[in-house]
């Protein structure tokens, strides 16, 4: 019973904290939905956590302050904050939290890499102390800081309590895209349940960072399309904040964000629209964020690594050998094909594409196909150029995770076609 109460407490705490600082609709021309408000606040919160991670601060004091600040909203709210979307958010967060609480086993990467970073922050240490813990030092740490933060402020000293935040973010990302349908409650619940069924992977719920990347990319694409449709510049703000935060969760996210920018430029190109200055600004800020991140890692730890531990590229003599090309290419593309089949989201996307690809829908699907090809190209190059003799083992265990991290964005064209029908 105490575990159920603790889960409810943490979910409510995350929701409560995410209501401040609230983007007040009466202070802005554009009126945000409740889920948009929470998502923007989440983007701010992630960047606040990133800032805190570089200092030795008492996490319990921070938690107390974050719980007190939303009380200021009570002076401004003119209507009840509880609505059907909030109830659904809390409900699905609770169900997913129960699921991870019933399976306390941490999978390989979580055991070998992430949990040590979590314990570092749980013990009150900061980013600089990561050089003293096991695991790969150049892997980003923001997800593990948040994991440690909510574990520290749990009534129960069990690691899964920190990952309840992941379940909240995951649920929020699904609800915000499902809300685009504007269906009645029953149909909305069916759509949301279907999306969860397609995207749930119990293996990745066991301590991996993939669901954070998955969810944040949904937010990035969602707010990009809100900006594209409304031309409201305020939607650029959460995109900027989410881009900065995702770079500090997984290294490969740097490439995924770059591909998102290519997607945005390509989307404008096929729509025959002028590239606006906001996209140029996003590109400049992306380069700046990547530069700052690399400077911080290099100045603190003396290295920057964009692959797995000890990842290096092969020499030109091997890369251009015909036998090398045949062996690597066949193995890589078989693994990619298996991963695409394994991830049910891609199967549904391809089915929707097959039955709805006509002249009218071509411009809807084309940017997503372009984005997928960029991701497949990245995966191919990672393993084709790898010098590590164990490259085949990494290939077998990581391709599906690389593809999963950006798979959530393909729900957008699926839901678009569903809405038309």
C-alpha positions in Angstrom: 0.0 0.0 0.0 2.8 2.4 0.8 4.3 1.8 -2.7 1.0 2.8 -4.3 0.8 5.9 -2.1 4.4 6.8 -3.0 3.7 6.4 -6.8 0.6 8.7 -6.5 2.7 11.2 -4.5 5.5 11.3 -7.1 3.2 11.6 -10.1 1.2 14.3 -8.5 4.5 16.1 -7.5 5.8 16.0 -11.1 2.5 17.2 -12.4 2.3 20.0 -9.7 5.9 21.1 -10.4 5.1 21.2 -14.1 2.5 23.8 -13.6 5.1 26.4 -12.7 6.4 28.6 -14.2 3.1 28.7 -16.1 2.9 30.5 -19.5 -0.1 32.6 -18.6 -2.6 32.8 -21.4 -3.8 36.2 -20.3 -0.2 37.5 -20.8 0.1 36.1 -24.4 -1.8 36.6 -27.6 -1.9 32.9 -28.3 -3.9 30.7 -26.0 -2.1 27.4 -25.1 -3.9 24.2 -24.3 -3.3 22.7 -20.8 -1.1 20.0 -22.3 0.9 22.6 -24.2 1.4 24.5 -21.0 2.7 21.5 -19.1 5.0 20.6 -22.0 6.5 24.0 -22.1 7.0 24.0 -18.4 8.6 20.6 -18.7 11.1 22.0 -21.2 12.0 24.7 -18.7 12.2 22.2 -15.9 14.6 20.0 -17.8 16.9 22.9 -18.4 16.7 23.9 -14.8 17.7 20.4 -13.7 20.6 20.5 -16.2 21.8 23.7 -14.6 21.5 22.2 -11.1 23.5 19.1 -12.1 26.7 21.1 -12.3 26.5 22.2 -8.6 26.4 20.4 -5.3 22.9 21.4 -4.2 20.6 19.8 -1.7 18.0 18.0 -3.9 15.5 17.9 -1.1 15.6 21.6 -0.6 15.2 22.1 -4.4 12.2 19.7 -4.4 10.6 21.7 -1.5 11.1 25.0 -3.4 9.7 23.5 -6.6 6.6 22.3 -4.7 6.0 25.7 -3.1 6.4 27.8 -6.3 3.2 26.5 -8.0 1.2 27.8 -5.1 1.5 31.2 -6.8 -0.7 29.9 -9.6 -3.6 29.7 -7.2 -3.8 33.5 -7.3 -4.2 33.6 -11.1 -6.3 30.6 -12.0 -9.9 31.5 -12.9 -11.1 28.0 -13.5 -10.5 24.4 -12.4 -7.2 23.0 -13.7 -8.6 19.4 -13.6 -9.9 18.5 -17.0 -10.2 15.2 -19.0 -6.6 15.5 -20.4 -5.2 15.9 -16.9 -7.1 12.9 -15.6 -5.9 10.9 -18.6 -2.3 12.1 -18.0 -2.3 11.1 -14.3 -4.1 7.8 -15.1 -1.7 6.6 -17.7 1.3 7.8 -15.8 0.1 5.7 -12.8 -0.5 2.6 -14.9 3.0 2.8 -16.4 4.5 3.5 -13.0 2.9 0.4 -11.6 4.3 -1.6 -14.5 7.9 -0.5 -13.8 7.5 -1.1 -10.1 6.5 -4.7 -10.7 9.8 -5.3 -12.7 12.8 -4.0 -10.8 15.4 -5.6 -13.1 17.7 -3.2 -14.8 18.9 -4.2 -18.3 22.5 -4.2 -19.5 23.2 -0.5 -20.2 21.3 0.5 -17.1 23.4 -1.8 -14.9 26.8 -1.1 -16.6 26.4 2.7 -17.3 23.4 4.7 -16.2 22.9 3.5 -12.6 26.4 4.7 -11.6 25.7 8.2 -12.8 22.3 8.0 -10.9 24.1 7.0 -7.7 26.6 9.8 -8.2 23.8 12.4 -8.1 21.9 10.5 -5.4 24.9 10.8 -3.1 24.9 14.6 -3.6 27.8 14.8 -6.1 27.7 16.9 -9.2 28.7 16.6 -12.9 32.4 17.0 -12.2 32.5 13.9 -10.0 31.4 11.6 -12.9 35.0 11.0 -13.6 35.2 9.0 -10.4 32.3 6.6 -11.2 32.3 3.4 -13.4 30.9 3.5 -16.9 31.5 5.7 -20.0 32.4 9.2 -18.8 31.4 10.9 -22.1 27.8 9.7 -22.0 25.4 12.6 -21.1 23.9 12.7 -17.7 20.7 14.8 -17.6 18.3 11.7 -17.6 20.3 10.2 -14.7 20.2 13.4 -12.7 16.4 13.6 -12.9 16.2 9.8 -12.1 18.3 10.5 -8.9 16.3 13.7 -8.1 12.9 11.9 -7.8 14.5 8.8 -6.2 16.0 11.1 -3.5 12.6 12.7 -2.9 10.7 9.5 -2.7 9.3 8.0 0.5 10.7 4.6 -0.5 14.4 4.1 -1.2 14.0 2.1 -4.5 15.6 3.2 -7.8 12.4 2.8 -9.9 10.8 5.7 -8.1 13.2 8.1 -10.0 12.1 6.6 -13.3 8.4 7.5 -12.7 9.4 10.9 -14.2 10.2 9.1 -17.4 6.7 7.6 -17.4 5.1 11.0 -16.9 7.0 12.5 -19.8 6.2 9.5 -22.0 2.5 9.8 -21.2 2.4 13.5 -21.7 4.0 13.1 -25.2 1.5 10.6 -26.3 -1.5 12.6 -25.0 -0.4 15.8 -26.6 -0.3 14.3 -30.1 -3.5 12.3 -29.5 -5.2 15.6 -28.5 -4.8 16.7 -32.1 -7.7 14.5 -33.0 -10.1 16.4 -30.9 -12.4 13.4 -30.7 -14.9 12.6 -28.0 -13.5 11.0 -24.8 -14.1 7.4 -25.7 -12.5 7.7 -29.2 -9.6 9.6 -27.7 -9.0 6.9 -25.1 -9.0 4.3 -27.8 -6.5 6.3 -29.9 -4.3 6.9 -26.8 -4.4 3.2 -25.8 -3.5 2.2 -29.4 -0.5 4.5 -29.4 0.7 3.1 -26.1 0.3 -0.5 -27.3 2.3 0.3 -30.4 5.1 2.1 -28.6 5.4 0.1 -25.3 8.6 -1.9 -24.9 9.1 -3.4 -21.5 12.8 -4.0 -22.3 13.4 -0.3 -22.8 11.5 0.6 -19.6 14.2 -1.2 -17.6 16.5 1.8 -17.0 17.3 2.9 -20.6 17.2 6.5 -21.6 15.4 5.9 -24.9 11.9 6.8 -23.8 13.1 10.3 -22.8 14.6 10.8 -26.2 11.4 9.3 -27.8 9.2 11.6 -25.9 11.2 14.8 -26.3 11.4 14.3 -30.1 7.6 14.1 -30.2 7.5 17.5 -28.4 10.0 19.0 -30.8 8.0 17.9 -33.9 4.7 18.9 -32.2 5.8 22.4 -31.5 7.5 22.7 -34.9 4.1 22.0 -36.6 2.3 24.3 -34.2 4.7 27.1 -35.2 4.4 26.1 -38.9 0.6 26.2 -38.8 0.1 29.3 -36.6 3.3 31.3 -37.3 3.3 32.1 -33.6 7.0 32.7 -32.6 6.3 31.6 -29.0 6.3 28.0 -30.2 10.0 28.3 -31.0 10.8 28.7 -27.3 10.0 25.1 -26.2 11.7 23.8 -29.4 14.9 25.6 -28.3 14.6 24.3 -24.7 13.9 20.7 -25.7 16.8 20.7 -28.2 19.2 21.8 -25.5 18.0 19.3 -23.0 17.9 16.3 -25.3 21.6 16.8 -26.2 22.4 16.0 -22.5 20.4 12.8 -22.5 21.9 10.7 -25.3 24.9 11.4 -27.6 23.1 10.3 -30.8 20.5 12.9 -30.1 22.9 15.5 -31.6 22.5 13.8 -35.0 18.7 13.3 -34.5 18.3 17.1 -33.9 20.4 17.8 -37.0 18.1 15.6 -39.0 15.1 17.4 -37.5 16.5 20.6 -38.9 17.0 19.0 -42.3 13.4 17.8 -42.0 12.2 21.3 -41.3 14.1 22.9 -44.2 13.0 20.0 -46.5 9.4 20.4 -45.4 9.5 24.1 -46.3 11.1 23.3 -49.6 8.5 20.8 -50.8 5.8 23.2 -49.7 7.5 25.9 -51.8 7.7 28.2 -48.9 10.4 30.6 -47.9 12.8 29.5 -45.2 12.0 31.8 -42.3 14.5 33.3 -39.9 13.3 31.2 -37.0 14.6 28.0 -38.6 17.9 29.7 -39.2 17.9 30.8 -35.5 17.2 27.2 -34.5 20.1 26.0 -36.6 22.5 28.5 -35.1 21.4 27.7 -31.5 21.8 24.0 -32.2 25.4 24.5 -33.3 26.0 26.7 -30.3 24.5 24.1 -27.8 26.6 21.2 -29.4 29.7 23.4 -29.1 29.1 24.3 -25.5 28.4 20.7 -24.6 31.6 19.5 -26.2 33.6 22.2 -24.6 32.2 21.3 -21.1 33.1 17.6 -21.6 36.5 18.3 -23.0 37.4 20.8 -20.3 36.3 18.6 -17.5 37.2 15.1 -18.7 39.6 15.7 -21.6 37.6 13.8 -24.2 34.5 13.9 -26.4 33.0 10.7 -27.6 30.1 10.4 -30.0 29.9 6.5 -30.0 30.1 3.7 -27.6 33.1 3.3 -25.3 36.4 3.3 -27.2 34.6 3.8 -30.5 37.0 4.6 -33.4 36.7 4.5 -37.1 38.4 2.1 -39.4 41.2 3.1 -41.8 40.6 3.8 -45.4 42.4 0.7 -46.5 39.7 -1.5 -44.9 36.7 0.6 -45.7 37.1 0.4 -49.4 37.8 -3.3 -49.6 35.0 -5.1 -51.5 34.8 -8.0 -49.1 34.6 -5.5 -46.2 31.8 -3.7 -48.0 29.8 -6.8 -48.6 30.2 -8.2 -45.1 29.3 -5.0 -43.3 26.5 -3.8 -45.6 24.6 -7.1 -45.6 24.8 -7.5 -41.8 23.8 -3.8 -41.2 20.8 -3.8 -43.5 19.5 -7.1 -42.2 19.7 -5.7 -38.7 18.0 -2.5 -39.8 15.2 -4.5 -41.5 14.7 -6.7 -38.4 14.6 -3.5 -36.2 12.0 -1.9 -38.4 9.8 -5.0 -38.2 10.3 -5.3 -34.4 9.2 -1.7 -33.8 5.5 -1.8 -34.4 5.3 1.9 -35.1 7.2 1.6 -38.3 5.1 -1.3 -39.5 1.9 0.8 -39.0 3.6 3.8 -40.7 4.5 1.7 -43.7 1.0 0.2 -43.9 -0.6 3.7 -43.7 1.9 4.9 -46.3 1.1 1.9 -48.7 -2.6 2.4 -48.6 -2.7 6.2 -48.6 0.2 7.3 -50.8 -1.4 9.4 -53.5 -0.7 12.7 -55.1 -2.6 14.5 -52.3 -0.8 12.9 -49.4 2.6 12.7 -51.0 3.8 16.0 -49.5 2.7 14.8 -46.1 4.7 11.6 -46.1 7.8 12.8 -48.0 9.5 14.7 -45.2 9.1 11.7 -42.8 10.6 9.3 -45.4 13.4 11.8 -45.8 13.9 11.8 -42.0 13.9 8.0 -41.9 16.5 7.7 -44.6 18.8 10.1 -42.8 18.5 8.0 -39.6 19.2 4.8 -41.6 22.2 6.4 -43.2 23.5 7.4 -39.8 23.1 3.8 -38.5 24.8 2.4 -41.5 27.8 4.7 -41.2 28.1 4.1 -37.4 28.6 0.3 -37.9 30.3 0.4 -41.4 33.1 2.7 -40.1 33.5 1.0 -36.7 36.9 -0.4 -36.0 35.9 -2.3 -32.9 36.2 -6.1 -33.5 32.9 -6.5 -31.5 31.0 -4.2 -33.9 28.6 -7.1 -34.8 27.6 -7.5 -31.1 26.8 -3.7 -30.9 24.9 -4.0 -34.1 22.7 -6.7 -32.8 21.9 -5.0 -29.6 21.6 -1.3 -30.5 20.1 -0.8 -33.9 16.5 -1.3 -32.7 17.1 1.3 -29.9 18.5 3.8 -32.3 15.5 3.5 -34.5 13.1 3.5 -31.6 14.3 6.9 -30.3 12.8 8.8 -33.2 9.9 6.5 -34.0 7.3 8.5 -32.1 7.3 11.2 -34.7 5.7 8.8 -37.2 2.5 8.9 -35.2 2.0 12.4 -36.6 1.3 11.4 -40.3 -0.6 8.3 -39.1 -2.9 10.5 -37.0 -3.2 13.0 -39.8 -4.5 10.4 -42.2 -6.8 9.0 -39.4 -8.2 12.5 -38.9 -8.9 12.9 -42.6 -10.8 9.6 -42.7 
